[in-house]
Amino acid sequence: MSWVTFIWSMTAGTCLTLGAVHFLVWTRQRGQWANLVFSISAAAAAGYAVFDLLALRAQTPAEYGTWMRWMLLLGMLEGLLIAGFVCLYLRAGRLWLLWLICGLRALMLVLNFVSGPNFYFREITDLHQSPLLGELIAHPHGVLHPWAILMQLSLLLILIFVVDAAHTAAKRGGGSRAWVLGGLVAVGFSLGSLSYALYALEILPSTFSSQLFLLLILVMGYELSLDVLRAGQLSRDLLESQQRMRLAATAADLSIWEWDTIRDEIWTTEKGRERAGLGPSERIDFARYLQTIHQNDRELTQRAVRHALEVSGEFEAEYRVVSPGGATRWVVGRGHVDRDTRGKPLRIRGVSVDVTARKEAEAELRRLQGELTHVSRVTAMGQLASSLAHELNQPLGAILRNAEAAELFLQNDPPDLEEIRAILADIRQDDQRAGAVIDRMRAMLKRREFQGALLDMNALMSEVTALVRLDADARKTQLVLAPETALPPVWADRVQLQQVVMNLLLNAMDAMNDCPPPQRRVSVLVRRVAADVEVAVRDAGPGIPEENLPRIFDPFFTTKPGGLGMGLAISQTIISAHGGRLTAENNVDGGATFRITLPVAKGESNRVIGDQ
């Protein structure tokens, strides 16, 4: 085998091999159109090399003209395919210029078949034998077509297109890779233009276009192969990332999920399927997943999903999942909505975590807190025991005296019925008074759940001050209630608020134990502040040491000898549960003020007690 045959055959074989490899890549990744264009381009370059070899071996001018016509056909297509590859690979280039090149090459293809043996020669008059690599090859002589200059023009346009595409891709972030590909392709076409000129001047025995096309195929194939290698590395990195993510999700007891809203199909990890009692291969749509959610939580979850899809783009919901066996688990789900360029939802991706243990702990904490709150109320009532006993003794003593008086009147003959009726009315009033005191005590001592109602804070403060007034009198403390008229109601639990205010009043009186009696004064101010109702309990004691202010509401922190340090902590928890705030501050003129701020009941901001 001669060197010419070997080189041109190797050129064709190399191009076909590279084309076949990247055609297989394209069949597995149909979106990679650059691989398909490259494989077609490589096949065209291989065909060009075959026809080029046949032309070099031609024995007659007619035979040379025929092989050259088919060679030029593939060469013209090759130029278009390489320009198209650059456009697809770099995602850049002026389309109008590409269409101009297509139109010019289409014209050249037509001219290649309409006149003379081929596009270049109007007539081939003779074949000369020129030496190449130790053997003779055919070299034509003849009359060129005037339109042969179109080949140089088309090569110049392709050169401009490739350089412009590389410049655009580099500015957009392609960097040196864009310039390497564009520069090497531009060099290849420049060499091709030069070789055609030297061939026409009979300086070169061949255009060597087959080898130039091979050079371009190698350059493009190298770039594509780098992409394949990078894709493989990315695939390995992705696999490692997925393994890490799976390990992290398992350690955190998370389930990862994705809902394709277009196809209405939900994917989730094994943990998510196991938690919801779904089979490993069962198809999950949104309706099917809703069936696994507790019926009391389905509507809330659906509203959260609609809000995420239509408004916020962020999904968050807390709901119960019921397994086929009847076991109930609390789950918190969070996700993000992906949208297309028009804002249409495509999918929601997110994670879910089992919070059943936390829910059970919260329930136990609420139970213990309720027990502690009850103990705190009993303790407060114990402090008021003597005062309450005195308050009960007054109506009971009055009842006894009225009963004795009635007995005396009944001994008269005839008895004075009008006086007896008046005595019985007094007995009824004293009985109701004693009953009210007992009811207040029972309400404060009773273990109970939260019972919200619309409350008039002025009336509530009157009830509490009535409970502690006798204790204030015994301590020689002036107790002043300063209500503001026309207050809107608040939504709260009456007994819990009574407990908080009573605790603050007793603390205020305790703080003034060492003060002279004339200075002992506790003020209760009730007023509206913006959209809230505020209750301020102010004392005239020594105030709170500045170093203790940040810790005043901490559990088990106390400044009282023998105190537990739970009263203020419980009070703050109760007010926070009502959506309010409990704060403490020292007064400028001495003493301290504790402020309870509660929001006005929803829908009641413009309505006041007394308008009901």
C-alpha positions in Angstrom: 0.0 0.0 0.0 1.3 3.5 -1.0 1.7 6.3 1.5 -1.0 8.3 -0.2 -3.5 5.5 0.1 -2.5 4.9 3.7 -2.8 8.5 4.8 -6.0 9.3 3.0 -7.5 6.0 4.2 -6.5 6.7 7.8 -8.0 10.1 7.5 -11.3 8.7 6.5 -11.2 5.9 9.1 -10.3 8.3 11.9 -13.2 10.6 10.9 -15.7 7.7 10.8 -14.6 6.4 14.1 -15.0 9.8 15.9 -18.3 10.3 14.2 -19.6 6.9 15.3 -18.5 7.5 18.9 -20.3 10.8 19.2 -23.4 9.5 17.3 -23.7 6.9 20.0 -23.4 9.7 22.6 -26.2 11.5 20.9 -28.5 8.5 20.8 -28.3 8.4 24.6 -28.5 12.2 25.1 -30.9 13.4 22.4 -30.7 16.9 23.5 -27.0 17.2 22.6 -27.5 18.3 19.0 -23.8 19.4 18.7 -22.9 15.7 19.0 -25.2 14.8 16.1 -23.9 17.6 13.9 -20.4 16.6 14.7 -21.0 12.9 13.7 -22.6 14.0 10.4 -19.7 16.3 9.8 -17.2 13.6 10.6 -19.0 11.2 8.1 -18.9 13.9 5.4 -15.1 14.5 6.1 -14.6 10.7 5.7 -16.5 10.7 2.4 -14.5 13.7 1.2 -11.2 11.9 1.9 -12.5 8.9 -0.1 -13.5 10.9 -3.1 -10.2 13.0 -2.8 -8.2 9.7 -3.0 -10.2 8.5 -6.0 -9.6 11.8 -7.7 -5.8 11.6 -7.1 -5.9 8.1 -8.7 -8.0 9.2 -11.7 -6.6 8.3 -15.2 -8.7 10.5 -17.4 -10.0 14.1 -17.2 -13.6 13.0 -17.2 -13.0 10.6 -14.3 -11.2 13.3 -12.3 -14.0 15.8 -13.0 -16.7 13.3 -11.7 -14.8 12.5 -8.5 -14.0 16.2 -7.8 -17.7 17.1 -8.2 -18.7 14.7 -5.4 -15.7 15.8 -3.4 -16.8 19.4 -3.7 -20.4 18.5 -2.8 -19.2 17.0 0.5 -16.7 19.9 1.1 -19.5 22.5 0.7 -21.7 20.6 3.2 -18.7 20.2 5.5 -18.2 24.0 5.8 -21.9 24.4 6.7 -21.8 21.6 9.3 -18.7 23.0 11.0 -20.2 26.5 11.2 -23.4 24.9 12.6 -21.4 22.9 15.1 -19.7 26.1 16.4 -23.1 27.8 16.7 -24.6 24.9 18.7 -21.5 24.2 20.8 -20.8 27.8 21.8 -24.5 28.8 21.7 -23.4 31.9 19.9 -23.1 33.4 16.4 -25.1 35.7 14.2 -27.9 33.7 12.6 -28.4 36.0 9.7 -24.7 35.5 8.8 -25.1 31.7 9.1 -28.2 31.9 6.8 -26.2 34.0 4.3 -23.5 31.3 4.3 -26.1 28.6 3.8 -27.6 30.5 0.8 -24.2 31.0 -0.8 -23.2 27.4 -0.4 -26.6 26.3 -1.8 -25.9 28.4 -4.9 -22.4 26.8 -5.1 -24.0 23.3 -4.9 -26.3 24.1 -7.8 -23.4 25.5 -9.9 -21.5 22.3 -9.1 -23.9 20.3 -11.1 -25.2 22.6 -13.9 -22.1 23.4 -16.0 -18.9 21.6 -16.8 -17.4 18.7 -14.9 -17.7 20.5 -11.5 -17.9 23.8 -9.6 -14.2 24.7 -10.3 -13.5 23.7 -13.9 -15.5 24.7 -16.9 -13.3 22.2 -18.8 -10.5 19.9 -17.8 -8.1 19.7 -20.7 -5.5 17.4 -19.3 -4.2 15.4 -16.3 -0.6 15.8 -15.3 1.2 13.4 -12.9 2.7 15.2 -9.9 5.0 13.6 -7.4 3.7 13.2 -3.8 5.4 11.0 -1.1 7.4 9.1 -3.6 4.5 8.4 -6.1 2.7 10.2 -8.8 -0.8 11.6 -8.4 -3.3 13.2 -10.8 -3.2 17.0 -11.2 -5.7 18.6 -13.5 -5.2 21.4 -16.0 -8.1 23.3 -17.5 -10.3 26.4 -17.7 -11.7 27.6 -14.3 -15.2 28.9 -13.9 -15.5 32.6 -13.0 -17.6 31.8 -10.0 -14.8 29.8 -8.4 -14.1 33.0 -6.4 -17.4 32.2 -4.5 -15.4 29.4 -2.7 -13.0 32.0 -1.2 -15.9 34.3 -0.4 -17.8 31.6 1.5 -14.6 30.6 3.4 -14.1 34.2 4.4 -17.7 34.4 5.7 -17.4 31.2 7.7 -14.1 32.6 9.2 -15.9 35.8 10.2 -18.9 33.8 11.7 -16.6 31.6 13.7 -14.5 34.4 15.1 -17.6 36.4 16.0 -19.2 33.4 17.7 -16.1 32.8 19.8 -15.9 36.5 20.8 -19.6 36.4 21.9 -19.2 33.2 23.9 -16.0 34.4 25.6 -17.7 37.6 26.7 -20.7 35.6 28.0 -18.4 33.5 30.2 -17.0 30.9 27.9 -13.5 32.2 28.5 -10.4 30.6 26.8 -12.3 27.5 25.7 -14.4 29.5 23.3 -11.3 31.2 21.9 -9.4 27.9 21.5 -12.2 26.3 19.5 -13.0 29.3 17.5 -9.3 30.2 16.9 -8.4 26.7 15.7 -11.4 26.4 13.4 -10.6 29.9 12.0 -7.0 28.7 11.4 -8.2 25.6 9.7 -10.5 27.6 7.3 -7.7 30.1 6.7 -5.3 27.2 5.7 -8.1 25.8 3.5 -8.5 29.1 1.7 -4.7 29.4 1.2 -4.4 25.8 0.0 -7.1 26.3 -2.6 -5.3 29.3 -3.9 -2.0 27.5 -4.1 -3.7 24.5 -5.8 -5.3 26.8 -8.4 -1.8 28.3 -9.1 -0.5 24.7 -9.5 2.0 25.3 -6.7 0.5 22.4 -4.6 -0.2 19.0 -6.1 -3.3 18.8 -3.9 -5.5 21.0 -1.7 -4.9 18.6 1.2 -8.5 19.5 2.2 -9.0 16.0 3.6 -6.2 16.5 6.1 -7.5 20.0 7.0 -11.0 18.6 7.6 -9.4 15.9 9.8 -7.6 18.6 11.8 -11.0 20.4 12.3 -12.7 17.1 13.2 -10.0 16.4 15.8 -10.3 19.9 17.3 -14.1 19.6 17.6 -13.9 16.0 18.8 -11.4 17.0 21.4 -13.8 19.6 22.8 -16.7 17.2 22.8 -14.6 14.5 24.4 -13.7 17.0 27.2 -17.4 17.6 27.7 -18.0 13.8 27.9 -15.2 13.5 30.4 -16.6 16.4 32.4 -20.0 14.9 32.3 -18.6 11.6 33.6 -16.9 13.5 36.4 -20.0 15.4 37.2 -22.0 12.1 37.2 -19.5 10.7 39.7 -19.7 13.9 41.8 -23.4 13.8 41.6 -23.5 10.2 42.8 -21.2 11.1 45.7 -23.4 14.1 46.5 -26.5 12.0 46.4 -24.9 9.5 48.7 -23.9 12.2 51.2 -27.4 13.7 50.9 -29.0 10.3 51.5 -26.7 9.8 54.5 -27.6 13.3 55.9 -31.3 12.7 55.3 -31.1 9.3 57.1 -29.2 10.8 60.0 -31.7 13.7 60.3 -34.7 11.4 59.7 -35.6 13.4 56.6 -37.5 12.3 53.6 -36.8 14.1 50.3 -39.6 14.5 47.8 -40.5 16.2 44.5 -43.9 16.8 42.9 -44.0 17.2 39.1 -47.1 19.4 38.8 -47.3 19.0 35.0 -47.5 15.2 35.1 -49.0 15.1 38.7 -46.4 12.6 39.8 -44.7 12.6 43.2 -41.2 11.1 43.8 -40.0 10.5 47.3 -37.3 8.6 49.1 -37.8 5.2 50.7 -38.2 6.9 54.1 -41.1 9.0 52.7 -42.8 6.0 51.2 -42.4 4.0 54.4 -43.7 6.9 56.6 -46.8 7.2 54.4 -47.3 3.4 54.1 -46.8 3.5 50.3 -45.5 0.6 48.3 -41.9 0.8 46.8 -43.2 0.8 43.2 -46.6 2.4 43.7 -47.2 5.5 41.5 -48.0 8.5 43.7 -50.0 11.5 42.6 -51.3 14.4 44.7 -54.7 12.8 45.3 -53.1 9.6 46.4 -50.7 11.3 48.8 -53.6 13.3 50.3 -55.3 10.0 51.2 -52.4 9.3 53.6 -52.9 12.5 55.5 -55.3 12.7 58.5 -58.7 13.8 57.3 -58.7 16.8 59.7 -55.4 18.1 58.2 -56.1 17.6 54.5 -57.9 20.9 53.9 -55.1 22.8 55.7 -52.4 21.0 53.6 -54.3 21.7 50.4 -54.5 25.4 51.2 -50.8 25.5 51.9 -50.0 23.9 48.6 -52.4 26.3 46.7 -50.8 29.3 48.4 -47.3 28.1 47.4 -48.3 27.5 43.8 -50.3 30.7 43.3 -48.7 33.2 45.6 -45.6 32.7 47.7 -43.6 30.0 46.0 -42.7 28.5 49.4 -44.5 25.6 50.9 -44.7 24.8 54.6 -47.3 22.7 56.5 -47.6 20.6 59.6 -49.9 17.6 59.3 -50.5 14.1 60.5 -49.8 11.0 58.3 -51.8 7.9 58.9 -50.2 4.5 57.9 -52.4 1.6 56.7 -52.0 0.1 60.2 -53.6 3.1 61.8 -50.4 4.6 63.3 -50.3 8.4 63.2 -47.1 10.4 62.8 -46.7 14.2 62.8 -44.8 15.5 59.8 -43.5 19.0 58.9 -43.1 19.5 55.1 -41.2 22.4 53.5 -40.6 23.0 49.8 -39.9 25.5 47.0 -41.8 25.9 43.7 -39.8 25.9 40.5 -41.4 27.9 37.6 -40.8 28.3 33.9 -40.0 31.6 32.2 -43.7 32.5 32.1 -44.1 31.9 35.9 -46.0 28.6 35.4 -45.3 26.1 38.3 -43.3 23.1 37.1 -42.5 21.3 40.3 -42.2 21.5 44.1 -39.1 20.2 45.7 -38.8 19.8 49.4 -38.1 17.7 52.5 -40.3 16.3 55.3 -39.3 15.5 58.8 -41.0 13.4 61.4 -41.8 15.6 64.5 -43.9 13.1 66.4 -41.4 12.9 69.3 -41.4 16.7 69.5 -45.2 16.8 69.5 -45.4 14.3 72.2 -42.8 16.2 74.2 -44.8 19.4 73.7 -48.0 17.8 74.9 -46.2 16.5 78.0 -44.7 19.9 78.5 -48.1 21.5 78.3 -49.5 19.0 80.8 -46.6 19.7 83.3 -47.0 23.5 82.7 -50.6 23.2 83.5 -49.8 21.4 86.7 -47.2 24.0 87.6 -49.7 26.8 86.8 -52.3 25.2 89.0 -49.8 24.9 91.8 -49.0 28.6 91.4 -52.6 29.5 91.6 -53.1 27.5 94.8 -50.0 29.1 96.3 -51.4 32.6 95.5 -54.7 31.7 97.0 -52.9 30.4 100.1 -51.3 33.8 100.5 -54.7 35.3 100.4 -56.3 32.8 102.7 -56.7 35.0 105.7 -58.1 37.9 103.5 -60.6 35.6 101.8 -61.6 34.2 105.2 -62.3 37.7 106.4 -64.2 38.5 103.2 -66.4 35.4 103.8 -66.9 36.1 107.5 -68.5 39.5 106.7 -71.5 38.2 104.7 -71.8 35.1 106.9 -71.8 37.2 110.1 -74.5 39.5 108.5 -76.6 36.4 107.6 -76.4 35.1 111.1 -77.4 38.5 112.6 -80.3 39.0 110.2 -81.5 35.4 110.9 -81.5 36.1 114.7 -83.4 39.4 114.1 -86.0 37.6 112.0 -86.6 35.1 114.8 -87.3 38.0 117.2 -89.7 39.6 114.8 -91.5 36.3 114.3 -92.2 36.2 118.1 -94.3 39.4 117.9 -98.0 39.0 117.6 -98.7 39.8 114.9 -95.2 39.6 113.3 -94.0 42.6 111.3 -94.0 41.0 107.8 -92.5 44.0 106.0 -89.5 44.0 108.3 -89.1 40.3 107.9 -89.2 40.7 104.0 -86.4 43.3 104.3 -84.4 41.0 106.5 -84.8 38.1 104.0 -83.7 40.4 101.1 -80.5 41.3 103.1 -79.9 37.6 103.8 -80.2 36.9 100.0 -77.7 39.7 99.1 -75.2 38.5 101.7 -75.6 34.9 100.5 -74.9 36.0 96.9 -71.9 38.0 98.0 -70.5 35.0 99.8 -71.3 32.7 96.9 -69.4 35.1 94.5 -66.3 34.9 96.7 -66.5 31.1 96.8 -67.0 31.0 93.0 -63.9 33.2 92.4 -61.9 30.9 94.7 -63.1 27.8 93.0 -62.4 29.2 89.5 -58.8 30.1 90.6 -58.2 26.7 92.2 -59.8 24.6 89.5 -57.5 22.6 87.1 -58.7 23.5 83.6 -57.8 23.9 79.9 -57.6 27.2 78.1 -61.1 28.7 77.7 -60.9 31.8 75.5 -63.6 34.5 75.6 -64.1 38.2 74.8 -63.1 39.9 78.0 -63.6 43.4 79.3 -60.2 44.2 80.9 -61.7 46.9 83.2 -64.2 44.4 84.6 -61.4 41.8 85.0 -59.1 44.2 86.8 -62.0 45.1 89.2 -62.5 41.4 90.0 -58.8 40.8 90.7 -58.4 43.9 92.9 -61.5 42.9 94.8 -59.8 39.6 95.6 -56.6 41.2 96.9 -58.1 44.4 98.4 -58.4 42.9 102.0 -54.8 41.7 101.8 -53.8 45.2 100.7 -55.6 46.7 103.6 -54.0 44.3 106.0 -50.6 45.4 104.7 -51.6 49.0 104.9 -51.1 49.3 101.1 -53.2 51.7 99.0 -54.5 49.9 95.9 -55.6 52.2 93.1 -57.4 51.0 89.9 -57.3 53.6 87.0 -59.4 52.2 84.1 -59.8 53.8 80.7 -63.3 54.0 79.4 -64.5 52.5 76.0 -61.9 49.8 75.8 -62.2 47.2 73.0 -62.3 43.6 74.3 -59.5 41.1 74.2 -59.7 37.3 73.5 -58.3 35.5 76.5 -58.8 33.0 79.3 -60.3 34.9 82.3 -58.8 32.7 85.0 -55.3 32.7 83.5 -55.3 36.5 83.2 -56.6 36.8 86.8 -53.7 34.6 87.9 -51.1 36.7 86.1 -52.4 40.1 87.5 -52.9 38.7 91.0 -49.3 37.4 90.9 -48.1 40.9 89.8 -50.1 42.6 92.6 -48.8 40.3 95.3 -45.2 40.8 94.1 -45.7 44.5 94.1 -47.0 44.5 97.7 -44.1 42.1 98.7 -41.6 44.6 97.2 -42.9 47.3 99.6 -42.7 45.4 102.8 -39.8 47.5 104.0 -41.3 50.8 102.9 -43.1 53.1 105.4 -46.9 52.6 105.2 -47.7 56.0 103.8 -45.5 55.2 100.8 -47.1 51.8 100.0 -49.1 52.4 96.9 -49.9 50.0 94.0 -51.5 51.4 90.8 -53.2 49.4 88.2 -53.6 51.3 84.9 -55.7 50.0 82.1 -55.5 51.7 78.7 -55.4 51.2 74.9 -52.1 51.5 73.1 -52.5 51.4 69.3 -54.0 48.0 68.5 -53.3 46.6 72.0 -54.8 46.8 75.5 -52.2 47.5 78.2 -52.4 46.7 81.9 -49.6 48.4 83.9 -49.0 47.3 87.6 -46.8 50.0 89.2 -45.4 49.9 92.8 -43.4 52.4 94.9 -40.8 50.0 96.2 -37.0 50.0 95.7 -37.2 48.8 92.1 -35.4 45.9 90.4 -31.6 45.8 90.6 -30.3 46.6 87.0 -28.2 43.4 86.9 -31.4 41.4 87.6 -33.6 43.0 85.0 -32.4 40.7 82.1 -33.1 37.6 84.2 -36.3 38.6 86.0 -38.4 36.2 83.9 -36.0 33.3 84.0 -37.4 30.1 85.6 -36.1 29.6 89.2 -34.6 33.1 89.4 -36.0 35.0 92.4 -35.0 37.8 94.8 -37.5 36.7 97.5 -36.2 34.8 100.5 -37.7 31.3 100.1 -39.2 32.1 96.7 -39.4 29.4 93.9 -38.8 31.9 91.1 -41.6 30.4 88.9 -44.3 33.0 89.3 -43.0 35.5 86.7 -41.8 32.7 84.4 -45.3 31.2 84.4 -46.9 34.6 83.9 -44.8 35.4 80.9 -45.6 32.0 79.4 -49.3 32.6 79.8 -49.2 36.1 78.3 -47.1 34.8 75.3 -49.6 32.1 74.7 -52.2 34.8 74.4 -50.1 36.6 71.7 -49.1 39.3 74.1 -46.0 40.6 76.0 -45.0 40.9 79.6 -42.2 43.3 80.3 -40.6 44.9 83.4 -38.9 48.3 83.9 -37.8 50.5 86.7 -39.6 53.8 87.2 -37.7 57.1 87.0 -39.2 58.2 90.4 -38.6 54.8 92.1 -40.3 51.5 92.1 -41.0 49.2 89.2 -43.7 48.7 86.5 -44.8 45.4 85.0 -46.7 45.8 81.7 -49.1 43.3 80.2 -49.8 44.0 76.5 -52.6 42.0 74.8 -53.8 42.4 71.2 -57.4 43.6 70.6 -59.6 40.7 69.6 -59.8 40.3 65.8 -62.7 42.1 64.3 -63.1 44.1 67.5 -60.6 46.9 66.9 -63.3 49.5 66.3 -65.8 48.1 68.8 -65.7 49.0 72.5 -67.2 47.4 75.6 -70.5 49.2 76.1 -71.4 49.2 72.4 -72.3 45.5 72.5 
